[in-house]
Amino acid sequence: MDELTSAGRRAADITAGYLAGVGERPVWQPVPEADRSWLMRQELPSSGRPLSDLLDDISSRVLPYPMGNGHPRFFGWVNSAPSAAGVLVAPIAAALNPSCAGGDHAGVLLEHTVLRWLADLVGFPHRPGGGLLTSGASMATVVALATARQRAAERDGVDVREDGLYGRPPMVLYVSAEGHSCLRKAAELLGLGSRQVRVVPVDDGFRMDVEALRTLVARDTRAGLRPFCVAASAGTVNTGAVDPLDEIADVAAANGLWFHVDGAYGALGALAHHAGYPGMARADSLVLDPHKWLGVPVDCGCVLWRDPSLTRATFSLVPAYLRDDHDGGTGWFSEYGPEQTRPFRALRTWATMSHLGRDGITRLVDTTVRLAHTLGAMIDAAPDFELLAPVGTSIVAFRHRPVDRDDQLDELNRRIPAAVQHRGRAFLTGTQLAGAEALRACLLNPATTEDDLVLLLDEIRAAAEIRP
């Protein structure tokens, strides 16, 4: 234990030093060939190595090449900086190393509290057993859509777990044109088939067109298909748009559809709106990722549902007479999803949320939303940039439009993100909106300043001058 104690103290110093100096280093840098070869091609040593040697390798060959998401000028994708509290407790969760499939121990009990906290934060109704921490939104979406499939089959008098989907009308899923790819992936994994995924057009604000949804559902019903679920977005990854959730909930209710809300990134954005997101509380299932806006270290997603019994009926393989219902009848977490052995995700989430408190979480959301609106205003005021979508949450979609280079704008904006990344002073990603190449900045780090936003626009201008 002396070696572990000494190495543990050094690991803590390395971690704290790394986090303290993040803003002074490049956001991202290419990995030189020698270190790339070591990272990818090293052989397993025949003899065990001392812990101190492992820390030497981590310091010299791992820490210099981060993804970049801890840096205050990282604006790519939807990847947050890790919370200090989450980093602090991660080794403790690893030391306990429980399986949170179920049982009567701290890992399981704390997960119930975390799920209740998350539901309460976003105003979603919560019952015991009404949620699950997952690896992320992709797995959470599989759980939600599997439950939707189960309910639709039961209403049709079919045991989908026993008989599958054979010999029955195809089930149809409705997603926005701006919906996340995990929805289609879930449909394919669940045997629904991508052919039964209807892409609903969006309006000028990149929000689901409700009239188009009604038309598609009516058409499929007349064709003898089985509409079963509509998936709306509470904050898309391209623009941060929030679909008209209340109106979509009305369509779902009128047609017997499961109403799913993908709030993986944006559900917490409801805290920045006095009225919240009207309609989100009407969802049958809601996905949100603590490892996004909250900054819980990866991996930690979450799925909440209105009726726990439906999800348990979808996944449980425990006969009723063997169920352990000492906890009020909710059973084990492993009865609500595909995972049997489950890590102690709740400790990092609990520590992060406890450290921030409700007020701190609200400040985090408010700060990053305000920064996004500031960046949007800077873009509006600049003659060489244009805003491509309204700023609602903390994502800004725009493009660079130099006054003297009005042609080949798609090509220019397509190559800008990589050029910005290689310069190392900021990190930006791109996307496509309405068929046009676009830039997008996602603001999740409360350490970001307005000076960082000025630097971002200057870096884009500099990158645009680099000829291919």
C-alpha positions in Angstrom: 0.0 0.0 0.0 3.0 2.3 0.4 3.4 2.3 -3.4 -0.3 3.1 -3.9 -0.2 5.9 -1.3 2.8 7.5 -2.9 1.6 7.1 -6.4 -1.9 8.3 -5.5 -0.6 11.5 -4.0 1.5 12.1 -7.1 -1.5 11.3 -9.4 -3.6 13.9 -7.5 -0.8 16.5 -8.0 -0.6 15.7 -11.7 -4.4 15.9 -12.1 -4.7 19.2 -10.2 -1.7 20.7 -12.1 -3.1 19.7 -15.4 -6.5 21.2 -14.7 -5.0 24.4 -13.3 -2.9 24.9 -16.4 -5.4 23.9 -19.1 -6.0 27.5 -20.3 -2.3 28.1 -20.8 -1.7 25.3 -23.2 -2.9 24.8 -26.8 -6.6 23.7 -27.0 -5.6 20.8 -29.2 -2.4 19.8 -31.1 -1.6 17.0 -33.5 0.1 13.9 -32.0 3.8 13.5 -33.3 4.5 10.2 -35.0 6.7 8.9 -32.2 4.0 9.4 -29.5 1.3 8.2 -31.9 3.3 5.0 -32.4 3.7 4.5 -28.6 0.0 5.2 -28.0 -1.2 2.8 -30.7 1.5 0.1 -31.1 3.1 -0.6 -27.8 3.5 -4.2 -26.7 2.1 -5.6 -23.5 5.1 -5.8 -21.1 6.0 -9.2 -19.9 6.8 -8.0 -16.4 4.6 -5.6 -14.4 5.7 -2.0 -14.2 5.9 0.2 -11.1 3.0 2.7 -10.7 5.4 5.6 -10.8 6.5 4.6 -14.3 2.9 4.5 -15.5 2.5 8.1 -14.2 5.7 9.1 -16.0 4.2 7.8 -19.3 0.9 9.5 -18.7 2.6 12.8 -18.0 4.7 12.7 -21.1 2.6 10.9 -23.6 -1.1 11.2 -22.7 -1.7 14.5 -21.0 -0.1 16.6 -23.8 -2.7 15.4 -26.4 -6.2 16.0 -25.0 -9.4 16.2 -27.0 -9.4 19.8 -25.8 -12.8 20.0 -24.1 -11.4 21.2 -20.8 -10.1 24.4 -22.4 -12.2 27.6 -22.1 -11.8 28.1 -25.9 -13.1 24.7 -26.9 -16.3 25.3 -28.8 -16.7 22.0 -30.6 -19.5 19.4 -30.5 -21.2 19.1 -27.1 -18.4 18.1 -24.8 -18.0 19.9 -21.5 -15.0 20.5 -19.2 -15.0 18.0 -16.3 -16.4 19.3 -13.0 -13.8 19.5 -10.2 -16.1 17.5 -7.8 -16.6 14.8 -10.4 -12.8 14.5 -10.9 -12.3 14.4 -7.2 -14.6 11.4 -6.5 -13.8 9.4 -9.6 -11.0 7.4 -7.9 -13.3 6.7 -4.9 -15.9 5.2 -7.2 -13.2 3.1 -8.8 -12.0 2.0 -5.4 -15.4 0.8 -4.4 -15.9 -0.7 -7.8 -19.5 -1.9 -7.2 -21.9 -3.3 -9.8 -24.9 -1.0 -9.7 -27.2 -3.6 -11.2 -29.1 -3.6 -7.9 -28.9 -4.6 -4.3 -28.8 -2.7 -1.0 -25.6 -0.6 -1.2 -24.5 3.0 -1.5 -24.1 2.9 -5.3 -27.7 1.9 -5.9 -29.3 4.0 -3.2 -27.4 7.2 -4.4 -28.6 6.6 -8.0 -32.2 6.9 -6.8 -31.4 10.3 -5.3 -29.6 11.6 -8.4 -32.4 10.5 -10.7 -34.9 12.4 -8.5 -32.7 15.5 -8.5 -32.3 15.5 -12.3 -36.1 15.1 -12.9 -36.8 17.9 -10.4 -34.3 20.2 -12.1 -36.1 20.1 -15.4 -39.6 19.8 -14.0 -40.2 16.2 -15.1 -42.6 14.1 -13.0 -40.7 11.4 -11.1 -41.9 8.2 -9.5 -39.6 5.7 -7.8 -38.1 3.5 -10.5 -38.7 6.2 -13.0 -35.2 6.6 -14.4 -31.8 5.1 -15.2 -28.2 6.4 -15.5 -26.7 5.1 -18.7 -23.5 5.4 -20.7 -24.9 8.3 -22.6 -27.8 9.4 -24.8 -27.4 6.7 -27.3 -28.0 3.9 -24.8 -30.7 6.0 -23.1 -32.5 6.4 -26.4 -32.4 2.6 -27.0 -34.1 2.1 -23.6 -36.8 4.8 -24.3 -37.7 3.6 -27.8 -37.7 -0.1 -26.7 -40.3 0.8 -24.1 -42.3 2.7 -26.7 -42.2 -0.3 -29.0 -43.3 -2.6 -26.1 -46.3 -0.4 -25.3 -47.4 -0.2 -28.9 -47.2 -3.9 -29.3 -49.1 -4.6 -26.1 -51.9 -2.2 -27.2 -52.0 -4.3 -30.4 -52.2 -7.6 -28.5 -48.7 -8.7 -29.5 -46.0 -10.0 -27.2 -43.0 -8.4 -28.9 -40.5 -9.9 -26.5 -41.7 -13.4 -27.4 -42.6 -13.0 -31.1 -40.6 -10.1 -32.3 -41.9 -7.9 -35.0 -42.7 -10.6 -37.5 -46.0 -10.6 -39.4 -47.3 -7.2 -38.1 -47.6 -3.8 -39.7 -44.3 -1.9 -39.6 -44.0 0.5 -36.7 -43.2 4.1 -37.7 -41.0 6.6 -35.8 -41.2 10.3 -36.5 -38.0 12.5 -36.0 -37.1 16.0 -36.8 -34.8 16.7 -39.7 -32.5 18.2 -37.0 -32.9 15.1 -34.8 -29.8 13.4 -33.5 -28.5 10.3 -35.3 -28.9 8.2 -32.1 -32.6 8.0 -32.9 -32.1 6.3 -36.2 -29.4 4.1 -34.7 -31.9 3.0 -32.0 -34.6 2.3 -34.6 -32.2 0.1 -36.6 -31.0 -1.8 -33.5 -34.5 -2.4 -32.3 -35.5 -4.0 -35.6 -37.8 -1.1 -36.7 -35.6 -0.4 -39.8 -34.5 3.0 -41.0 -37.2 2.8 -43.8 -39.8 3.3 -41.0 -38.1 6.5 -39.7 -40.0 9.5 -41.0 -38.0 12.7 -41.2 -40.2 15.6 -40.4 -39.3 19.0 -42.0 -38.3 21.9 -39.9 -39.4 25.6 -39.9 -37.1 28.6 -40.4 -36.0 28.3 -36.8 -35.0 24.7 -37.4 -37.9 23.5 -35.2 -40.1 20.5 -36.1 -43.0 21.5 -38.3 -46.0 20.3 -36.4 -48.4 20.5 -39.4 -46.0 18.3 -41.4 -45.9 15.8 -38.6 -49.7 15.6 -38.6 -49.7 15.0 -42.3 -47.1 12.3 -42.1 -48.9 10.5 -39.3 -52.3 10.6 -41.1 -50.7 9.4 -44.4 -49.0 6.4 -42.7 -52.2 5.5 -40.8 -54.2 5.4 -44.1 -51.4 3.2 -45.6 -51.9 0.6 -42.9 -48.7 1.3 -41.1 -48.4 1.6 -37.3 -47.3 5.1 -36.1 -46.0 4.5 -32.6 -43.6 7.2 -31.5 -42.6 10.9 -32.1 -39.2 12.1 -30.9 -38.9 15.8 -30.4 -35.7 17.8 -29.4 -35.2 20.0 -26.4 -32.0 21.5 -27.8 -30.6 20.2 -31.1 -26.9 19.7 -31.5 -26.7 21.8 -34.7 -28.4 25.0 -33.5 -29.7 24.4 -30.0 -33.3 24.7 -31.3 -36.2 23.5 -29.0 -39.1 22.0 -30.8 -42.7 23.2 -30.1 -43.0 20.4 -27.4 -46.5 21.3 -26.3 -48.0 21.1 -29.8 -46.1 17.9 -30.5 -47.5 16.4 -27.3 -51.0 17.2 -28.6 -50.3 15.3 -31.8 -48.9 12.4 -29.8 -52.0 12.3 -27.5 -54.4 12.6 -30.4 -52.8 9.7 -32.3 -51.8 7.4 -29.4 -48.1 7.9 -30.0 -45.3 7.6 -27.4 -43.9 11.1 -26.9 -40.1 11.1 -26.5 -38.0 14.1 -25.9 -34.3 14.2 -26.7 -32.9 16.7 -24.2 -29.4 15.1 -24.0 -27.7 18.4 -24.6 -30.4 21.0 -24.1 -32.9 19.9 -21.4 -31.1 21.9 -18.7 -31.6 25.0 -20.9 -35.1 25.1 -19.5 -33.4 26.7 -16.4 -32.5 29.8 -18.4 -36.2 30.3 -19.5 -38.6 31.6 -16.9 -41.4 29.5 -18.5 -39.1 26.5 -18.9 -39.9 24.3 -22.0 -43.7 24.0 -22.1 -44.7 20.5 -23.0 -41.5 18.7 -21.9 -43.2 17.5 -18.7 -45.8 15.7 -20.9 -43.2 13.4 -22.4 -43.4 9.6 -21.9 -39.6 9.5 -21.8 -36.9 12.2 -21.6 -33.2 11.8 -22.2 -30.6 14.2 -20.7 -26.9 13.8 -20.3 -25.3 14.9 -17.0 -21.9 14.6 -18.8 -22.9 17.4 -21.2 -24.0 20.7 -19.7 -23.5 19.7 -16.0 -19.9 18.7 -16.7 -20.1 15.3 -15.0 -17.0 13.3 -16.2 -17.8 10.9 -19.0 -19.7 8.6 -19.0 -23.0 9.5 -17.6 -26.3 9.8 -19.5 -29.8 9.5 -18.1 -33.3 8.4 -19.2 -36.4 9.3 -17.3 -39.8 7.9 -18.0 -43.4 8.5 -16.8 -44.4 4.9 -16.1 -41.7 2.7 -14.6 -43.8 -0.5 -15.0 -43.7 -0.2 -18.8 -39.9 -0.1 -18.9 -39.6 -2.9 -16.4 -41.9 -5.0 -18.6 -39.6 -4.3 -21.5 -36.3 -5.4 -20.0 -36.8 -7.5 -16.9 -35.9 -11.2 -17.1 -36.5 -11.8 -13.4 -39.6 -13.9 -12.8 -42.2 -12.1 -10.6 -41.8 -14.7 -7.8 -38.0 -14.0 -7.6 -38.1 -10.2 -7.7 -36.5 -8.4 -4.7 -39.0 -5.8 -3.9 -37.7 -4.7 -0.6 -37.1 -1.2 -2.0 -40.8 -0.5 -2.5 -41.4 -2.6 -5.6 -39.0 -0.9 -8.0 -36.7 -3.9 -8.4 -33.1 -3.8 -9.6 -31.8 -1.2 -12.1 -30.7 -4.0 -14.4 -34.4 -4.7 -14.9 -34.8 -1.4 -16.7 -32.2 -1.6 -19.5 -29.7 -3.8 -21.4 -26.8 -3.4 -18.9 -26.4 -6.0 -16.1 -23.1 -5.0 -14.6 -23.4 -1.2 -14.2 -20.7 1.2 -13.0 -21.0 3.7 -10.1 -22.0 6.7 -12.2 -24.1 8.2 -9.5 -21.2 9.3 -7.3 -19.7 11.6 -10.0 -23.2 13.0 -10.7 -24.1 13.4 -7.0 -20.8 15.2 -6.3 -21.1 17.5 -9.2 -24.7 18.5 -8.4 -24.0 18.8 -4.7 -21.0 21.0 -5.3 -22.9 23.3 -7.6 -26.2 23.3 -5.8 -29.4 24.3 -7.6 -28.3 27.9 -7.7 -24.9 27.0 -9.1 -26.4 24.8 -11.8 -28.7 27.6 -12.8 -25.8 30.1 -12.9 -23.8 27.7 -15.1 -26.7 27.4 -17.6 -27.4 31.2 -17.5 -23.8 32.1 -18.0 -23.2 29.9 -21.0 -26.5 30.9 -22.6 -25.6 34.6 -22.1 -22.2 34.0 -23.7 -23.9 32.4 -26.7 -26.2 35.4 -27.1 -23.1 37.7 -26.8 -21.4 35.7 -29.6 -24.5 35.9 -31.7 -24.6 39.7 -31.3 -20.9 39.9 -32.2 -21.6 37.9 -35.4 -24.6 40.0 -36.3 -22.5 43.2 -35.9 -19.6 41.9 -38.0 -19.7 42.5 -41.7 -17.8 39.3 -42.5 -20.0 36.9 -40.5 -23.7 35.9 -40.7 -25.9 34.2 -38.2 -27.7 31.1 -39.6 -30.1 30.3 -36.8 -31.7 32.1 -33.8 -29.6 31.7 -30.6 -31.8 29.9 -28.0 -29.6 27.7 -25.8 -25.8 27.8 -25.8 -25.1 26.9 -29.5 -24.4 29.4 -32.2 -24.6 28.4 -35.8 -23.1 30.9 -38.3 -20.7 31.2 -41.2 -17.8 33.3 -42.3 -18.6 35.5 -45.3 -15.6 37.7 -46.2 -16.8 40.8 -48.1 -14.3 40.2 -50.9 -14.9 36.4 -51.3 -18.6 35.9 -51.8 -18.1 32.8 -54.0 -17.1 29.3 -52.9 -18.4 30.0 -49.4 -19.3 26.4 -48.8 -15.8 25.3 -49.5 -14.3 28.1 -47.3 -16.5 27.2 -44.4 -15.9 23.5 -44.8 -12.2 23.8 -44.3 -12.2 26.5 -41.6 -12.8 24.2 -38.6 -9.7 22.0 -39.3 -7.5 25.1 -39.9 -8.7 26.7 -36.6 -8.0 23.4 -34.7 -4.5 23.1 -36.1 -3.6 26.6 -35.0 -4.3 25.5 -31.4 -5.7 28.7 -30.0 -9.4 27.7 -30.3 -11.4 24.6 -31.3 -14.4 24.9 -33.6 -16.5 22.4 -35.5 -18.7 22.6 -38.6 -22.0 21.3 -39.7 -24.6 21.7 -42.5 -27.7 23.7 -42.2 -30.3 23.8 -45.0 -27.8 22.3 -47.3 -25.1 25.0 -46.6 -21.8 24.5 -44.9 -21.9 26.2 -41.5 -19.7 26.8 -38.4 -21.0 26.1 -34.9 -19.8 27.0 -31.5 -21.1 25.2 -28.4 -20.5 27.1 -25.2 -20.5 24.9 -22.0 -17.5 26.1 -20.1 -18.3 28.8 -17.5 -14.6 29.8 -17.6 -15.1 31.1 -21.1 -14.9 34.9 -21.4 -16.0 37.5 -23.9 -12.3 37.9 -24.8 -12.3 34.2 -25.8 -15.2 34.9 -28.2 -13.3 37.8 -29.8 -10.3 35.5 -30.2 -12.5 32.8 -31.8 -13.7 35.2 -34.5 -10.2 36.4 -35.1 -8.9 32.8 -35.4 -11.6 32.1 -38.0 -10.5 35.1 -40.0 -6.9 34.0 -39.8 -7.8 30.4 -40.7 -9.7 31.6 -43.7 -6.6 33.2 -45.1 -4.8 29.9 -45.2 -4.9 28.7 -48.7 -5.5 25.0 -49.3 
